[in-house]
Amino acid sequence: MMHVIINLKVTITVILASVIISYGYLRMMDIGNLTTMYQTIFGGKPLNGIMLKGLFITILSLLQFITIDYIVFYLDNADSLTVRYGSKDRWLKALLNGCFMLTAGYVFFITFTWLLLDIVFNYLEIQWIDLGTVGMVGRIYLFCVIIVLIQISLLIKFTKTSAYLIMCGIMIVLALTSHNQGGVISILPQWRSPMTSFFNIIVNMLIVLILILVIRRIIHKKELVSYEN
């Protein structure tokens, strides 16, 4: 129990320190208002320079760090948990619901922490969260859900080390392609014209659905293979 408490304290400390450092760096670069800062740190704006790319990769790495123990627990105990939930589909639903809640908590934590920091250090020009910011936070959450679903599918298919290396490659590619702001389809939380942004959101929701179906298919296929063996 003490080991779990220590790990939890270390996790919270690392995440809090990273979030504070990210806020400070973006403020030093005079990125803009909170909405632009949220969008930038998740790759919705062009990531100019190594530091911004590094912060983007760090933020996504922390998201995976938060969810990996939960995912691995469900995968390593799939047989016993399937019996407990009654079916593979219910087991998968519990896994996804937990990951979605952890992702929402992570996005909310960054949003809330940065808002508090803005109140403390920018009290002369307090920028309260408006509808635009709420929409951007929702867009960021959708992007993070896609990342977590990719992580789950890789952890099911490959070893933890291989999944980590593949995710690193994906994050590097996303960081390098953040400059491509003109495309209609992008999983990054970009925000352009209302019609283009709406279409982009619809496409990303379809990507989420496809990833869930792919994960379900992989799980049931592995189950059939195990029965055949």
N, C-alpha and C positions, 0 to 999 in steps of 0.2 A: 504493500500500500504506500509506504514511504517513497519507494522508487517511482511509483506512478505520480505522486504529488510533486516530486522533484522534476520529473520530465515535463509535467504540466507547467510548472513555474518557469522552466527553461524555455519552453515553447512560447509562452506568453511574453517573456522578456525579449526573446529574439524578434518576435513579430512586432512588438511595440517599438523596439529600437529601430527596426527597419522602416516602419511607417513614419516615425518621427524624422529619421534621416532623409527619407524621400521627400517629406514635406519641406524640410529645411533647404534641400538642394533645389527643389523647384522654385521656392521663394527667392533664393539667391539668383536664380536664372531669370527671375521676373517673368515666369510663364504666363501669368494672368490670374483670372478668378478661379474659384474652387472648381467650377464645372470643367474648365479647361485643364486644370491640374489633374482631376480624376480621369479625364479622357486621355491625357498625355501618358500618365503612368501605366495605363493598360494598352497603349499602342494605338489609340484612336487618332493621335496626331503624329506627324513625322518625328521619328526618334533621331534627332540630330546629335551626333557625338557618341562616343563610347559610353559615357556616364549614363545618359538616358537609356541607351540600349541595355546597359548593365542593370539599371533599376527595374526596367521592364522584366528582364529575365529573373531578377531577384523576387519581384512581387509574384510572378507565376510559380516560381519554385517554392515560395512559402505556402501558396495555395495547395500545391501537391503535398507538401510536408504535413499540412493539417489533415488532409484526407487520406493519406496513404495507410496509416495504422488502421483506420476504420475499414478501408477497402480490403486490406490484407487479412484482417480478422474474419471478414465474411467469406473471402475466398478460401482461406486455410481451413475454415470450419464449415464449408459448404454442405457436406453430407449431414452433419448433425443439425445444422440450422434449417436445412430443407425439411427434415423430419419435424422440427419444432414448428415451422411455419405452415407445413402441410403440402407445399408444392414448390417447384423451382420458381414459378412466376411470383408467388408471394415472397419468397426469399429475395428475388431480384428487386421487387418493389420496395422492400425494407432497405436494401442496400442503396438504391437510388434515392429514396426519400431522405435517408441519413446524409448522403453526400450533398444533396441539394440544400439541406438545412445547414450543413457545415459551410458550404459555399456562400449562402446568404449571410451567415454570421460573419464570415471573413470580409465580404464586401461592406456590410454594415459597420463592422469594426473600423475599417479604414475611413469610411465616410464620417462616422461619428468622431473619431479621433482627430481627423483633419479639421472638422468643424470646430472642435474645442480649441485646437491649436490656433485656428484663425481668429477665434474670439479673444484668446489670450495675447497673441502677438500682433494682431492687426485690428485692435479694438477701435481705432479711429475710423475704419472703413469695414465694419462687420458685414460679411456677405452671407446672409441667411440663405438656406437652401430654398430655391424656387422650383417651379414646375419643370423648367429646363434641366435643372440639376437632378431632379427625381427621375426624369426620363433618361438622362445619361447614366445614372446609377443602375436603372433597370437594364439598359443596353449592356453595361459592363457585366452585370450578373449573368445575362444570357451568354456572353462571351466566355465567362468563367465556367459556366455549366458545360459548354462545349469542350473546354480544356479538361475538365474532370472526367467527362464521358470518354474522351480519348485515352486518358490515363487508365480508366477502368478496363477498357477493351485491350490495351497493351498489357496490363498486368494479368489479365485472363489468358492471353495468348503467349506471352513471353515470360522470362524470368524477371525478377525485380531489377537486376542490373541492366538487362537489355532494354526494359521498359523505360528506365531512367535515362539511358543514353539516347533513345529515340525521342523522348520528350524534350531533352536538351536540344537535339537537332531541330525539332519543330519550333521551339521557342526562338532559336537563333534565326531560323528562316522568317518567322513572323516579325522579329525585330528588324531584319534587313529589308523586308517588304513593306514596312510601315509607311515608307515614302510614297507608295502607290495609293494615292488618295482619290484617283479618278475612276476606279473600277466600280461596277455596279454591285458585284458580289465580293464581300469581305467579311470574315468572322471577327475582325478587329472592330472595336466600338467606335467606328467613324460616324460622323454626323454631318450630312451635306443638305441637299434640298429635301423638303418633307417627303416627296414622292419617292426619291431614291432611298432615303433612310427607311421608309416604310417597307419598300420592297426588300431591302437588305435584311430587315428584322424578320420578315416572313421567310426568307431563304434560310436564315440562321435557325429559326424555329423548326424548319423542315430538316435541317442538318441534325438538330437535337433528336428529333423523332427517328431519323435514319440511324443515328448512332445507338439509340436505345434498342431498335429492332436488330441491329447488328450484334450488340452485346447479348441480347436474348437468344439469337440464333446460335452464336458461339457456345453459349452455356448449354443449350439443349443438344447441340451437336456433340459436345464433349460428353454429355450424359449418355447419348446413344453409343458413342465409341466405347465408353467404359462398360456398358452393358454387353456389347459385342465381345469385348475382351474377356 
